[in-house]
Amino acid sequence: NAGVTQTPKFQVLKTGQSMTLQCAQDMNHEYMSWYRQDPGMGLRLIHYSVGAGITDQGEVPNGYNVSRSTTEDFPLRLLSAAPSQTSVYFCASSSRRGRGYGYTFGSGTRLTVV
Amino acid sequence: AQSVAQPEDQVNVAEGNPLTVKCTYSVSGNPYLFWYVQYPNRGLQFLLKYITGDNLVKGSYGFEAEFNKSQTSFHLKKPSALVSDSALYFCAVPNNDYKLSFGAGTTVTVRA
């Protein structure tokens, strides 16, 4: 089925460890983005990409890196995990066709930093 | 910037009763508005969207939403709630083609 695939679904890290959250889409969407979900705060944009080789920061980029070498993949890297990064992370993709077209979300990665 | 607000953190209703989840928006120009639902330990699922046209939008799982320009609202409704509708609901507005701005979310609990 076409969509956005995120791995892993769950992860526990120790403070200071690094890891990469994977995101892949097979809809040939130009745009991809990463959000984090925290209670009472909705979803906040971390980083986004408007195409291969082009990335930019969102609202809460500190502590995260991204790259986009292909249209399909958009990994999110935590450089040195901190307890404040405990959250649920969602990857999303959308089409250049326009903001009314819609946004497709992955199933999320639940990250706990201890 | 475009934004939405969800004034209620929680909504509790009895099964079979009408369900309303409130959303107000602040948008320049013609708004595009979305509703998403997140069931426990699941990802975000699209419910419905308003782009233009009829003020009453019908979506998935029997939900509908009413766009009201004078009140700048886009409330989500279901005539008869089910226990399985218990979930976290988000209103959202696109700031551009690649960024959605979300409300804080409303937790709906439907009791049997």
gemmi code that builds the backbone of each chain (N, CA, C; Angstrom):
import gemmi

chains = {
    "A": [
        ("ASN", (0.833, -1.195, 0.000), (0.000, 0.000, 0.000), (0.868, 1.244, 0.000)),
        ("ALA", (0.475, 2.234, -0.797), (1.207, 3.482, -0.851), (1.074, 4.209, 0.470)),
        ("GLY", (2.145, 4.888, 0.853), (2.066, 5.634, 2.088), (3.422, 6.025, 2.615)),
        ("VAL", (3.454, 6.383, 3.887), (4.667, 6.788, 4.577), (5.013, 5.716, 5.616)),
        ("THR", (6.222, 5.225, 5.551), (6.679, 4.163, 6.449), (7.740, 4.701, 7.388)),
        ("GLN", (7.516, 4.521, 8.685), (8.474, 4.953, 9.693), (9.011, 3.757, 10.454)),
        ("THR", (10.308, 3.768, 10.710), (10.917, 2.768, 11.580), (11.959, 3.423, 12.472)),
        ("PRO", (12.163, 2.921, 13.715), (11.346, 1.895, 14.363), (10.044, 2.472, 14.895)),
        ("LYS", (9.185, 1.634, 15.437), (7.944, 2.098, 16.061), (8.178, 2.527, 17.498)),
        ("PHE", (9.097, 1.886, 18.156), (9.433, 2.215, 19.539), (10.951, 2.200, 19.692)),
        ("GLN", (11.447, 3.069, 20.574), (12.882, 3.102, 20.838), (13.131, 3.696, 22.208)),
        ("VAL", (14.046, 3.087, 22.937), (14.510, 3.646, 24.209), (15.992, 3.945, 24.069)),
        ("LEU", (16.375, 5.162, 24.392), (17.776, 5.578, 24.307), (18.255, 6.048, 25.665)),
        ("LYS", (19.546, 5.947, 25.856), (20.158, 6.559, 27.028), (20.609, 7.967, 26.658)),
        ("THR", (20.606, 8.840, 27.638), (21.068, 10.209, 27.411), (22.454, 10.193, 26.783)),
        ("GLY", (22.606, 10.970, 25.693), (23.892, 11.068, 25.026), (24.038, 10.155, 23.825)),
        ("GLN", (23.189, 9.147, 23.716), (23.258, 8.266, 22.562), (22.715, 8.968, 21.315)),
        ("SER", (23.116, 8.456, 20.174), (22.615, 8.983, 18.912), (21.802, 7.900, 18.205)),
        ("MET", (20.909, 8.329, 17.345), (20.158, 7.366, 16.549), (19.517, 8.075, 15.359)),
        ("THR", (19.044, 7.276, 14.420), (18.371, 7.790, 13.237), (16.980, 7.197, 13.136)),
        ("LEU", (15.998, 8.053, 12.999), (14.634, 7.629, 12.718), (14.459, 7.631, 11.207)),
        ("GLN", (13.965, 6.510, 10.703), (13.836, 6.372, 9.267), (12.423, 6.738, 8.798)),
        ("CYS", (12.349, 7.339, 7.613), (11.074, 7.672, 6.997), (11.203, 7.480, 5.493)),
        ("ALA", (10.252, 6.766, 4.917), (10.238, 6.551, 3.473), (8.817, 6.663, 2.951)),
        ("GLN", (8.697, 7.283, 1.763), (7.377, 7.378, 1.132), (7.487, 6.914, -0.316)),
        ("ASP", (6.385, 6.342, -0.801), (6.395, 5.781, -2.154), (5.347, 6.444, -3.034)),
        ("MET", (5.008, 7.693, -2.719), (3.986, 8.405, -3.482), (4.600, 9.468, -4.391)),
        ("ASN", (5.916, 9.505, -4.436), (6.630, 10.486, -5.254), (6.293, 11.925, -4.840)),
        ("HIS", (6.030, 12.098, -3.541), (5.749, 13.442, -3.031), (7.026, 14.263, -2.969)),
        ("GLU", (6.885, 15.529, -3.332), (8.048, 16.408, -3.313), (8.427, 16.807, -1.882)),
        ("TYR", (7.414, 17.001, -1.047), (7.658, 17.561, 0.270), (7.610, 16.493, 1.343)),
        ("MET", (8.545, 16.592, 2.281), (8.531, 15.713, 3.447), (8.871, 16.529, 4.679)),
        ("SER", (8.372, 16.081, 5.828), (8.568, 16.853, 7.044), (8.549, 15.939, 8.258)),
        ("TRP", (9.144, 16.410, 9.335), (9.159, 15.717, 10.620), (8.493, 16.593, 11.669)),
        ("TYR", (7.606, 15.963, 12.442), (6.928, 16.625, 13.551), (7.203, 15.833, 14.825)),
        ("ARG", (7.121, 16.536, 15.943), (7.085, 15.848, 17.221), (5.779, 16.201, 17.926)),
        ("GLN", (5.245, 15.196, 18.614), (3.968, 15.358, 19.301), (4.185, 15.259, 20.794)),
        ("ASP", (3.794, 16.307, 21.494), (3.897, 16.336, 22.947), (2.537, 16.693, 23.533)),
        ("PRO", (2.187, 16.141, 24.681), (0.864, 16.379, 25.269), (0.556, 17.864, 25.415)),
        ("GLY", (-0.632, 18.266, 24.968), (-1.075, 19.643, 25.109), (-0.429, 20.631, 24.151)),
        ("MET", (0.414, 20.128, 23.257), (1.119, 21.039, 22.347), (0.862, 20.716, 20.882)),
        ("GLY", (0.034, 19.766, 20.619), (-0.209, 19.401, 19.240), (1.042, 18.821, 18.610)),
        ("LEU", (1.184, 19.020, 17.319), (2.375, 18.581, 16.601), (3.177, 19.818, 16.191)),
        ("ARG", (4.462, 19.755, 16.394), (5.332, 20.875, 16.049), (6.359, 20.434, 15.019)),
        ("LEU", (6.602, 21.305, 14.058), (7.482, 20.981, 12.941), (8.943, 21.059, 13.364)),
        ("ILE", (9.697, 20.011, 13.062), (11.122, 19.961, 13.410), (11.966, 20.424, 12.226)),
        ("HIS", (11.878, 19.685, 11.128), (12.579, 19.994, 9.889), (11.678, 19.615, 8.725)),
        ("TYR", (11.964, 20.197, 7.585), (11.220, 19.837, 6.405), (12.123, 19.882, 5.171)),
        ("SER", (11.612, 19.298, 4.084), (12.356, 19.266, 2.829), (11.388, 19.492, 1.674)),
        ("VAL", (11.783, 20.355, 0.743), (10.928, 20.609, -0.419), (11.410, 19.849, -1.648)),
        ("GLY", (12.451, 19.047, -1.486), (12.932, 18.231, -2.574), (14.287, 17.650, -2.224)),
        ("ALA", (14.735, 16.710, -3.030), (16.032, 16.074, -2.773), (17.128, 17.132, -2.734)),
        ("GLY", (17.931, 17.062, -1.682), (19.041, 17.988, -1.516), (18.687, 19.307, -0.855)),
        ("ILE", (17.407, 19.505, -0.522), (16.955, 20.777, 0.051), (16.237, 20.515, 1.369)),
        ("THR", (16.790, 21.054, 2.453), (16.150, 20.923, 3.761), (16.156, 22.274, 4.470)),
        ("ASP", (15.299, 22.412, 5.456), (15.255, 23.649, 6.222), (14.667, 23.361, 7.599)),
        ("GLN", (14.865, 24.318, 8.502), (14.436, 24.141, 9.881), (12.979, 24.530, 10.056)),
        ("GLY", (12.346, 23.847, 11.002), (10.997, 24.197, 11.401), (11.009, 24.962, 12.709)),
        ("GLU", (10.000, 24.697, 13.543), (9.850, 25.433, 14.795), (10.818, 24.979, 15.878)),
        ("VAL", (11.118, 23.685, 15.924), (11.907, 23.119, 17.031), (13.046, 22.260, 16.505)),
        ("PRO", (14.031, 22.842, 15.819), (15.062, 22.042, 15.150), (16.251, 21.635, 16.019)),
        ("ASN", (16.404, 22.263, 17.187), (17.631, 22.045, 17.962), (17.757, 20.597, 18.413)),
        ("GLY", (18.940, 20.033, 18.172), (19.214, 18.661, 18.575), (18.920, 17.633, 17.499)),
        ("TYR", (18.459, 18.093, 16.350), (18.088, 17.190, 15.261), (18.776, 17.608, 13.958)),
        ("ASN", (19.140, 16.614, 13.166), (19.639, 16.866, 11.821), (18.837, 16.054, 10.819)),
        ("VAL", (18.770, 16.551, 9.594), (18.101, 15.814, 8.527), (18.928, 15.920, 7.257)),
        ("SER", (18.640, 15.028, 6.334), (19.204, 15.091, 4.994), (18.185, 14.477, 4.049)),
        ("ARG", (18.271, 14.817, 2.789), (17.329, 14.258, 1.808), (18.118, 13.992, 0.520)),
        ("SER", (18.651, 12.794, 0.437), (19.456, 12.433, -0.726), (18.594, 11.878, -1.854)),
        ("THR", (17.408, 11.382, -1.538), (16.498, 10.872, -2.552), (15.103, 11.432, -2.302)),
        ("THR", (14.225, 11.345, -3.278), (12.848, 11.785, -3.095), (12.140, 10.946, -2.041)),
        ("GLU", (12.493, 9.666, -1.951), (11.744, 8.737, -1.124), (12.075, 8.816, 0.370)),
        ("ASP", (13.311, 9.136, 0.716), (13.768, 8.971, 2.097), (14.082, 10.297, 2.771)),
        ("PHE", (13.752, 10.363, 4.056), (13.990, 11.599, 4.816), (14.285, 11.210, 6.269)),
        ("PRO", (15.496, 10.769, 6.569), (15.830, 10.346, 7.937), (16.036, 11.528, 8.881)),
        ("LEU", (15.694, 11.304, 10.128), (15.877, 12.296, 11.198), (16.917, 11.765, 12.166)),
        ("ARG", (17.957, 12.538, 12.406), (19.038, 12.105, 13.283), (19.032, 12.874, 14.593)),
        ("LEU", (19.099, 12.120, 15.678), (19.308, 12.713, 16.990), (20.791, 12.587, 17.302)),
        ("LEU", (21.446, 13.688, 17.498), (22.898, 13.689, 17.609), (23.362, 13.225, 18.986)),
        ("SER", (22.718, 13.725, 20.037), (23.058, 13.375, 21.409), (21.760, 13.462, 22.202)),
        ("ALA", (21.104, 12.330, 22.365), (19.743, 12.326, 22.905), (19.668, 12.922, 24.303)),
        ("ALA", (18.595, 13.654, 24.537), (18.322, 14.265, 25.841), (16.914, 13.880, 26.272)),
        ("PRO", (16.661, 13.822, 27.578), (15.300, 13.486, 28.039), (14.220, 14.385, 27.439)),
        ("SER", (14.550, 15.639, 27.115), (13.572, 16.549, 26.517), (13.143, 16.101, 25.123)),
        ("GLN", (13.854, 15.169, 24.548), (13.501, 14.651, 23.240), (12.586, 13.426, 23.314)),
        ("THR", (12.208, 13.061, 24.516), (11.187, 12.029, 24.679), (9.889, 12.544, 24.080)),
        ("SER", (9.369, 11.830, 23.086), (8.224, 12.329, 22.343), (7.771, 11.251, 21.361)),
        ("VAL", (6.701, 11.567, 20.652), (6.282, 10.748, 19.522), (6.594, 11.533, 18.258)),
        ("TYR", (7.280, 10.891, 17.338), (7.735, 11.560, 16.128), (6.946, 11.055, 14.922)),
        ("PHE", (6.486, 12.017, 14.133), (5.743, 11.684, 12.923), (6.439, 12.267, 11.704)),
        ("CYS", (6.515, 11.457, 10.686), (6.985, 11.889, 9.387), (5.756, 12.089, 8.499)),
        ("ALA", (5.807, 13.092, 7.637), (4.686, 13.359, 6.745), (5.211, 13.710, 5.362)),
        ("SER", (4.383, 13.470, 4.356), (4.727, 13.882, 3.012), (3.531, 14.557, 2.372)),
        ("SER", (3.807, 15.423, 1.409), (2.735, 16.119, 0.697), (3.197, 16.457, -0.700)),
        ("SER", (2.220, 16.781, -1.526), (2.497, 17.005, -2.936), (2.571, 18.485, -3.250)),
        ("ARG", (3.344, 18.781, -4.259), (3.445, 20.156, -4.727), (2.152, 20.622, -5.372)),
        ("ARG", (1.211, 19.675, -5.541), (-0.048, 20.039, -6.182), (-0.802, 21.100, -5.424)),
        ("GLY", (-0.514, 21.227, -4.143), (-1.178, 22.311, -3.431), (-1.601, 21.945, -2.031)),
        ("ARG", (-1.794, 22.952, -1.206), (-2.057, 22.728, 0.207), (-3.395, 22.067, 0.447)),
        ("GLY", (-4.289, 22.091, -0.485), (-5.555, 21.404, -0.275), (-5.505, 19.937, -0.629)),
        ("TYR", (-4.406, 19.508, -1.228), (-4.319, 18.128, -1.679), (-4.256, 17.163, -0.519)),
        ("GLY", (-3.545, 17.499, 0.506), (-3.519, 16.626, 1.670), (-2.123, 16.242, 2.078)),
        ("TYR", (-2.023, 15.743, 3.256), (-0.760, 15.374, 3.870), (-0.900, 13.948, 4.397)),
        ("THR", (0.079, 13.126, 4.130), (0.044, 11.741, 4.573), (1.061, 11.551, 5.686)),
        ("PHE", (0.625, 10.950, 6.775), (1.484, 10.755, 7.937), (1.864, 9.289, 8.096)),
        ("GLY", (3.062, 9.078, 8.619), (3.461, 7.747, 9.038), (2.798, 7.373, 10.349)),
        ("SER", (3.061, 6.163, 10.805), (2.406, 5.666, 12.015), (3.104, 6.108, 13.291)),
        ("GLY", (4.246, 6.769, 13.168), (4.901, 7.350, 14.330), (5.993, 6.492, 14.935)),
        ("THR", (6.924, 7.157, 15.610), (7.969, 6.500, 16.398), (7.886, 7.053, 17.807)),
        ("ARG", (7.676, 6.161, 18.761), (7.614, 6.587, 20.157), (8.994, 6.443, 20.769)),
        ("LEU", (9.613, 7.569, 21.098), (10.989, 7.598, 21.606), (11.009, 7.984, 23.070)),
        ("THR", (11.720, 7.201, 23.851), (11.932, 7.518, 25.262), (13.423, 7.651, 25.510)),
        ("VAL", (13.830, 8.764, 26.099), (15.236, 8.987, 26.442), (15.357, 8.978, 27.966)),
        ("VAL", (16.185, 8.068, 28.460), (16.309, 7.908, 29.924), (17.675, 8.376, 30.407)),
    ],
    "B": [
        ("ALA", (0.863, 34.343, 10.085), (0.832, 32.891, 9.917), (-0.565, 32.374, 10.231)),
        ("GLN", (-0.915, 31.299, 9.543), (-2.206, 30.672, 9.784), (-2.144, 29.870, 11.084)),
        ("SER", (-3.239, 29.847, 11.814), (-3.257, 29.071, 13.054), (-4.666, 28.595, 13.358)),
        ("VAL", (-4.735, 27.570, 14.192), (-6.008, 27.070, 14.686), (-5.910, 26.900, 16.198)),
        ("ALA", (-7.059, 26.915, 16.842), (-7.111, 26.719, 18.283), (-8.231, 25.735, 18.613)),
        ("GLN", (-7.949, 24.872, 19.556), (-8.952, 23.947, 20.055), (-9.179, 24.299, 21.520)),
        ("PRO", (-10.313, 24.896, 21.837), (-10.511, 25.450, 23.177), (-10.723, 24.415, 24.270)),
        ("GLU", (-11.019, 23.185, 23.906), (-11.302, 22.153, 24.907), (-10.221, 21.073, 24.895)),
        ("ASP", (-9.641, 20.807, 26.067), (-8.655, 19.730, 26.167), (-9.332, 18.374, 26.104)),
        ("GLN", (-10.522, 18.310, 26.712), (-11.223, 17.032, 26.796), (-12.708, 17.235, 26.505)),
        ("VAL", (-13.291, 16.224, 25.889), (-14.728, 16.169, 25.676), (-15.192, 14.778, 26.095)),
        ("ASN", (-16.198, 14.759, 26.942), (-16.743, 13.484, 27.414), (-18.218, 13.410, 27.030)),
        ("VAL", (-18.592, 12.325, 26.370), (-19.984, 12.139, 25.982), (-20.383, 10.688, 26.203)),
        ("ALA", (-21.689, 10.480, 26.320), (-22.207, 9.117, 26.426), (-22.438, 8.561, 25.027)),
        ("GLU", (-22.250, 7.265, 24.911), (-22.472, 6.611, 23.619), (-23.894, 6.884, 23.151)),
        ("GLY", (-24.022, 7.210, 21.865), (-25.327, 7.498, 21.296), (-25.680, 8.975, 21.290)),
        ("ASN", (-24.971, 9.753, 22.085), (-25.202, 11.199, 22.117), (-24.398, 11.898, 21.024)),
        ("PRO", (-24.813, 13.126, 20.676), (-24.027, 13.872, 19.674), (-22.655, 14.260, 20.225)),
        ("LEU", (-21.690, 14.275, 19.317), (-20.324, 14.638, 19.676), (-19.925, 15.873, 18.878)),
        ("THR", (-19.368, 16.866, 19.572), (-18.831, 18.056, 18.919), (-17.448, 18.341, 19.463)),
        ("VAL", (-16.499, 18.539, 18.563), (-15.141, 18.929, 18.921), (-14.888, 20.273, 18.251)),
        ("LYS", (-14.525, 21.259, 19.059), (-14.472, 22.632, 18.557), (-13.099, 23.017, 18.019)),
        ("CYS", (-13.129, 23.873, 16.982), (-11.906, 24.404, 16.391), (-12.209, 25.797, 15.861)),
        ("THR", (-11.366, 26.752, 16.185), (-11.458, 28.074, 15.585), (-10.181, 28.355, 14.827)),
        ("TYR", (-10.269, 29.212, 13.830), (-9.106, 29.444, 12.980), (-8.804, 30.929, 12.833)),
        ("SER", (-7.553, 31.185, 12.521), (-7.096, 32.525, 12.177), (-6.307, 32.391, 10.888)),
        ("VAL", (-6.926, 32.819, 9.803), (-6.372, 32.571, 8.481), (-6.568, 33.809, 7.622)),
        ("SER", (-5.568, 34.141, 6.848), (-5.720, 35.213, 5.869), (-6.119, 34.584, 4.537)),
        ("GLY", (-7.081, 35.173, 3.900), (-7.550, 34.633, 2.633), (-8.509, 33.482, 2.845)),
        ("ASN", (-8.677, 32.683, 1.811), (-9.583, 31.533, 1.901), (-8.902, 30.385, 2.634)),
        ("PRO", (-9.538, 29.894, 3.679), (-8.864, 28.868, 4.481), (-9.011, 27.467, 3.904)),
        ("TYR", (-7.977, 26.669, 4.090), (-8.046, 25.228, 3.963), (-7.955, 24.703, 5.397)),
        ("LEU", (-8.814, 23.794, 5.768), (-8.847, 23.303, 7.134), (-8.980, 21.787, 7.143)),
        ("PHE", (-8.298, 21.167, 8.089), (-8.262, 19.711, 8.165), (-8.630, 19.238, 9.572)),
        ("TRP", (-9.163, 18.026, 9.648), (-9.292, 17.300, 10.895), (-8.588, 15.959, 10.771)),
        ("TYR", (-7.811, 15.647, 11.812), (-7.145, 14.355, 11.917), (-7.535, 13.701, 13.239)),
        ("VAL", (-7.444, 12.381, 13.262), (-7.710, 11.630, 14.484), (-6.539, 10.698, 14.769)),
        ("GLN", (-6.245, 10.556, 16.048), (-5.194, 9.631, 16.464), (-5.783, 8.670, 17.489)),
        ("TYR", (-5.929, 7.422, 17.092), (-6.389, 6.409, 18.028), (-5.219, 5.974, 18.898)),
        ("PRO", (-5.474, 5.434, 20.078), (-4.396, 5.072, 21.006), (-3.303, 4.251, 20.343)),
        ("ASN", (-2.064, 4.715, 20.507), (-0.880, 4.021, 19.981), (-0.918, 3.836, 18.462)),
        ("ARG", (-1.578, 4.758, 17.796), (-1.639, 4.705, 16.344), (-1.176, 6.029, 15.758)),
        ("GLY", (-0.996, 6.056, 14.452), (-0.613, 7.284, 13.775), (-1.790, 8.198, 13.529)),
        ("LEU", (-1.521, 9.301, 12.848), (-2.561, 10.260, 12.504), (-3.338, 9.780, 11.287)),
        ("GLN", (-4.649, 9.848, 11.401), (-5.486, 9.476, 10.263), (-6.319, 10.675, 9.823)),
        ("PHE", (-6.376, 10.873, 8.541), (-7.151, 11.964, 7.965), (-8.643, 11.682, 8.110)),
        ("LEU", (-9.387, 12.691, 8.572), (-10.842, 12.561, 8.688), (-11.567, 13.300, 7.582)),
        ("LEU", (-11.240, 14.580, 7.418), (-11.917, 15.387, 6.411), (-11.183, 16.698, 6.230)),
        ("LYS", (-11.566, 17.415, 5.168), (-10.960, 18.710, 4.913), (-11.969, 19.634, 4.266)),
        ("TYR", (-11.774, 20.917, 4.504), (-12.545, 21.954, 3.848), (-11.601, 22.729, 2.930)),
        ("ILE", (-12.014, 22.854, 1.681), (-11.245, 23.664, 0.739), (-12.100, 24.837, 0.267)),
        ("THR", (-13.237, 24.506, -0.287), (-14.163, 25.534, -0.723), (-15.487, 24.851, -1.001)),
        ("GLY", (-16.548, 25.648, -1.171), (-17.823, 25.035, -1.515), (-18.744, 24.901, -0.323)),
        ("ASP", (-19.399, 23.758, -0.194), (-20.388, 23.557, 0.863), (-19.773, 23.730, 2.239)),
        ("ASN", (-20.512, 24.397, 3.100), (-20.009, 24.628, 4.454), (-20.043, 23.367, 5.302)),
        ("LEU", (-20.827, 22.386, 4.929), (-20.875, 21.121, 5.653), (-20.062, 20.091, 4.882)),
        ("VAL", (-19.012, 19.622, 5.528), (-18.093, 18.673, 4.898), (-18.279, 17.309, 5.546)),
        ("LYS", (-18.445, 16.291, 4.736), (-18.583, 14.935, 5.273), (-17.263, 14.189, 5.127)),
        ("GLY", (-16.947, 13.384, 6.154), (-15.681, 12.680, 6.149), (-15.819, 11.218, 6.525)),
        ("SER", (-14.721, 10.684, 7.020), (-14.670, 9.261, 7.353), (-15.371, 8.965, 8.669)),
        ("TYR", (-15.770, 7.691, 8.851), (-16.311, 7.162, 10.105), (-17.558, 7.897, 10.577)),
        ("GLY", (-18.305, 8.523, 9.669), (-19.540, 9.202, 10.030), (-19.366, 10.606, 10.562)),
        ("PHE", (-18.150, 11.124, 10.513), (-17.902, 12.487, 10.981), (-18.217, 13.511, 9.897)),
        ("GLU", (-18.548, 14.699, 10.347), (-18.739, 15.837, 9.469), (-18.254, 17.084, 10.191)),
        ("ALA", (-18.020, 18.130, 9.430), (-17.562, 19.380, 10.035), (-18.265, 20.536, 9.352)),
        ("GLU", (-18.544, 21.539, 10.160), (-19.251, 22.706, 9.644), (-18.328, 23.911, 9.615)),
        ("PHE", (-18.118, 24.446, 8.448), (-17.312, 25.645, 8.281), (-18.211, 26.866, 8.477)),
        ("ASN", (-17.810, 27.752, 9.391), (-18.588, 28.957, 9.664), (-17.667, 30.159, 9.558)),
        ("LYS", (-17.824, 30.906, 8.474), (-16.901, 32.007, 8.212), (-17.102, 33.154, 9.206)),
        ("SER", (-18.334, 33.443, 9.566), (-18.594, 34.567, 10.459), (-18.060, 34.316, 11.863)),
        ("GLN", (-18.056, 33.062, 12.279), (-17.537, 32.710, 13.605), (-16.116, 32.166, 13.540)),
        ("THR", (-15.528, 32.134, 12.372), (-14.182, 31.562, 12.129), (-14.029, 30.222, 12.851)),
        ("SER", (-14.999, 29.356, 12.621), (-14.959, 28.052, 13.286), (-15.067, 26.920, 12.276)),
        ("PHE", (-14.610, 25.765, 12.705), (-14.655, 24.555, 11.879), (-14.829, 23.384, 12.841)),
        ("HIS", (-16.010, 23.273, 13.431), (-16.268, 22.270, 14.451), (-16.534, 20.899, 13.835)),
        ("LEU", (-15.979, 19.891, 14.468), (-16.166, 18.503, 14.046), (-17.374, 17.932, 14.783)),
        ("LYS", (-18.206, 17.187, 14.047), (-19.429, 16.681, 14.657), (-19.693, 15.244, 14.246)),
        ("LYS", (-20.380, 14.545, 15.159), (-20.893, 13.222, 14.838), (-22.237, 13.098, 15.528)),
        ("PRO", (-23.283, 12.760, 14.810), (-24.628, 12.751, 15.387), (-24.801, 11.755, 16.536)),
        ("SER", (-24.125, 10.616, 16.461), (-24.286, 9.580, 17.466), (-22.924, 8.939, 17.747)),
        ("ALA", (-22.338, 9.288, 18.869), (-20.975, 8.837, 19.165), (-20.925, 7.362, 19.546)),
        ("LEU", (-19.802, 6.743, 19.206), (-19.526, 5.349, 19.567), (-18.341, 5.294, 20.529)),
        ("VAL", (-18.295, 4.245, 21.333), (-17.153, 4.073, 22.241), (-15.846, 4.060, 21.440)),
        ("SER", (-15.902, 3.500, 20.245), (-14.702, 3.413, 19.398), (-14.251, 4.768, 18.852)),
        ("ASP", (-15.042, 5.814, 19.056), (-14.634, 7.167, 18.658), (-13.705, 7.806, 19.689)),
        ("SER", (-13.493, 7.146, 20.794), (-12.581, 7.671, 21.822), (-11.171, 7.749, 21.244)),
        ("ALA", (-10.643, 8.963, 21.195), (-9.353, 9.189, 20.528), (-8.939, 10.634, 20.763)),
        ("LEU", (-7.808, 10.983, 20.179), (-7.285, 12.359, 20.220), (-7.526, 12.992, 18.854)),
        ("TYR", (-8.162, 14.155, 18.838), (-8.544, 14.809, 17.595), (-7.781, 16.119, 17.429)),
        ("PHE", (-7.290, 16.306, 16.206), (-6.524, 17.512, 15.896), (-7.155, 18.260, 14.734)),
        ("CYS", (-7.291, 19.565, 14.926), (-7.626, 20.468, 13.843), (-6.305, 21.011, 13.291)),
        ("ALA", (-6.237, 21.263, 11.975), (-4.979, 21.738, 11.399), (-5.252, 22.651, 10.214)),
        ("VAL", (-4.298, 23.548, 9.982), (-4.377, 24.463, 8.847), (-3.022, 24.490, 8.153)),
        ("PRO", (-2.979, 24.426, 6.830), (-1.687, 24.483, 6.142), (-1.180, 25.921, 6.069)),
        ("ASN", (0.093, 26.078, 6.420), (0.735, 27.377, 6.228), (1.306, 27.500, 4.826)),
        ("ASN", (1.556, 26.368, 4.224), (2.011, 26.298, 2.838), (1.849, 24.839, 2.409)),
        ("ASP", (2.464, 24.478, 1.300), (2.265, 23.124, 0.783), (2.910, 22.062, 1.645)),
        ("TYR", (3.842, 22.455, 2.503), (4.583, 21.414, 3.212), (4.482, 21.530, 4.725)),
        ("LYS", (3.775, 22.519, 5.255), (3.698, 22.659, 6.695), (2.260, 22.806, 7.157)),
        ("LEU", (1.898, 21.945, 8.108), (0.615, 22.062, 8.787), (0.830, 22.636, 10.173)),
        ("SER", (-0.043, 23.546, 10.564), (-0.061, 24.020, 11.951), (-1.249, 23.377, 12.647)),
        ("PHE", (-0.975, 22.770, 13.791), (-1.982, 21.987, 14.498), (-2.490, 22.708, 15.736)),
        ("GLY", (-3.739, 22.416, 16.077), (-4.216, 22.775, 17.394), (-3.596, 21.847, 18.431)),
        ("ALA", (-3.865, 22.141, 19.705), (-3.239, 21.373, 20.784), (-3.841, 19.982, 20.933)),
        ("GLY", (-4.986, 19.776, 20.322), (-5.619, 18.461, 20.394), (-6.719, 18.407, 21.437)),
        ("THR", (-7.731, 17.611, 21.163), (-8.841, 17.393, 22.093), (-9.012, 15.900, 22.295)),
        ("THR", (-8.955, 15.473, 23.534), (-9.157, 14.067, 23.852), (-10.649, 13.808, 24.028)),
        ("VAL", (-11.171, 12.914, 23.230), (-12.585, 12.548, 23.295), (-12.721, 11.209, 23.991)),
        ("THR", (-13.569, 11.177, 24.995), (-13.892, 9.926, 25.688), (-15.388, 9.694, 25.562)),
        ("VAL", (-15.726, 8.550, 24.984), (-17.130, 8.170, 24.842), (-17.380, 7.020, 25.807)),
        ("ARG", (-18.265, 7.216, 26.745), (-18.537, 6.189, 27.755), (-19.756, 5.365, 27.337)),
        ("ALA", (-19.647, 4.092, 27.647), (-20.725, 3.162, 27.271), (-21.975, 3.379, 28.112)),
    ],
}
model = gemmi.Model(1)
for chain_id, residues in chains.items():
    chain = gemmi.Chain(chain_id)
    for i, (resn, *xyz) in enumerate(residues, 1):
        res = gemmi.Residue()
        res.name, res.seqid = resn, gemmi.SeqId(i, " ")
        for name, pos in zip(("N", "CA", "C"), xyz):
            atom = gemmi.Atom()
            atom.name, atom.element = name, gemmi.Element(name[0])
            atom.pos, atom.b_iso = gemmi.Position(*pos), 0.0
            res.add_atom(atom)
        chain.add_residue(res)
    model.add_chain(chain)
structure = gemmi.Structure()
structure.add_model(model)
structure.setup_entities()
